[in-house]
Amino acid sequence: MILRIHRPSAAEMKLTHPDQVIIGLLAPLLDPTAMSAIATLGITAVSLDAIPRTLSRAQGMDALSSQANVAGYKAVLVAAEAFGRYFPLLTTPAGTAKPANVLVLGVGVAGLQAIATARRLGSQVKAYDVRSETREQAESLGAQFVKLKSAIDGAGQGGYARALTRRSRPRSRTN
């Protein structure tokens, strides 16, 4: 059994043999040719990113949400380090430092964690998502939801955003 984060490279696949099992975030829909090659070699592949996240019995195997949660948290810490000032409002004898203004783009799992982390660090947070139903979630964490006048609703099925194509995007006035 081979446990991985990503799909093995072509060089790594040469080291495998039939009857092995590869488990990881294999992204089978992004490269069906690679998945076909794995099947041809007689290898069983279990892609954790293909497990439906809506089934309660599958939630313990939900690698995507857990990693998105970590990514949202870490993104704010990296931003705070690069910011060059403090995130919270600080009042000292030398003066007052205003809180940082943070804009979170996307109110999915990672975005919600980013909002929560930025708020815990004391910043003022605004959030935007193409799905208007995420407004309540962002506001419940203390963010102000940004609504764009020119944006269309990008809500898809199952609470996920749908792919936005050139046809579904609003045209700017310069076009």
N, C-alpha and C positions, 0 to 999 in steps of 0.2 A: 504494500500500500504506500502510495506516494502522496503526501500532504503538501500542498503548495498554495501560494497566494495567487499567482498567475499561471497561465497555460505554459507548459514546457516549450522551450525553443526547439528548432529543428535538430540542433546538435544534441540536446538533452534527450530527444525522442529516440535517437539512435542507440541510447543506452538502455532503453526499456525492452521488455519482453512480454509475450502473450500472457494473459491471465493476471496482469498487474491491474491495480485500481489507482486512478489518479483522482484526487479530491481537491477542489479549490475554486477560485473565481476564474473559470475558464472562458467566459464570454462566448458561448457556442454560437450565438446568433450573429456575432461580428465576423466570425471566420468559419463558416461551415466546412470549408475545404480542410482546415486543420482538424476539425472534429471527425470528418470522414477518414482522414489519415489515421487518427487514433483508433477508430473502429476497425479499420482494415488491419491494424497490427494486433487485433484481438485484445485490446485494452479496454477496460470498463472506465468510463469517465463520469464523475458525479460533480456537476457544476453547482456550487452553492448559490450563485447568482441566478440560477434558473428555478430555485425553490420558490413556490408562490408565497408571498409574504402575507397574504390575507388569511391563510389557514392558521388557526390558533396552535395546532400541534407542530407547525413549522416555525413558529416564532423563535424557538430556542436555537434554530439553525440559521437565523437571519443575519448573515454576515454583512450584507449591504448596509442595513440600518445601523448596526453596531459600529461599523467603520465610518459611516457618514457622521455619526454622533461624535466620534473622536476627531474627525476632520474639522467639524464646526468649532469644537473647543480649541483645537490646536491653531486653527486659522486666526482666531482672535488673539491668542497668546503671541503668535508670530507678529501680527499687526501691532500689538501693544509694544513689543520690543522695538519694532522699526519706527514707531510713531515719533519718538524723540521727546515726548512730554508724558505727563501722567494721564491716565484715563479718568480718575475721579476728580470732582471738585475739591480743591485743596485751598484752605485759607491758612496763611502763615503770617508772621509779623512783617514779612517782606512783600506781602500782597496776596492776591487770590489768583489761582490758576483755574480757568474755566474747564468744565468736563469736556472730554473728547466727544465729537459727533461721529457716530458710526452708522454707516449705511450697509445693511445686509441685503444682498440681491439673491432672492430665492428663499422661500419659507418652507423648505422641506425638512428632513431630519437634520441635516447639517446646518441649515439656516436657523432653525429653532434653537439648536445648541449654541450657535454663534450669538444669537440675540441674548440668550440667558447668560452666557459667559461675559459678554460685553456689559450687560446690565450689572452683573455681580462685581465687575471691576469698576463700576461707577460712571460709565459713559452714558450719554444720551443716544438712544438708538432709534433709527428709522429703518423700515423694512419694505421691500417691494417683491411682489411675485406676480406672474402672469395669471395666476388663479385667484380670483377675488375672494373665494371662500377661505383663503388662508388668513384673511384680515383678523378674524377673531382669535386665531392661534397666536399671531404676532402680538396683538394687543394684550392678550392674557399674560404675556411675558414682559410687558412694559414697553414695548416698542410702539412707535407711531407708524401706522401703515401709510405708505405713499401710494396714491392712486394717480396714474397717468391719464390725461385726457385723451391722448392719441392711441393708447394701447388697446388691443383687443383682448378678450378673455381667452386664455390659453388652457382652460380646464379640459382635461381628458377624462378617461374612464377610471373608476376606482380611486379617485382622489389625486391621481397623478396629472402632471402637465402633459399636454399633447405636443407633438413635434410641430414647430411653427415653420411654415414654408414661405417662400417669397409671395405666393398668392394670398396667404392668410395674414401676412404682416401689413400693417397700415402703411400707405405710401406717404412719404414726406412731401412737403409743399414744393421742394426743388425738383421733383420728378415730373 
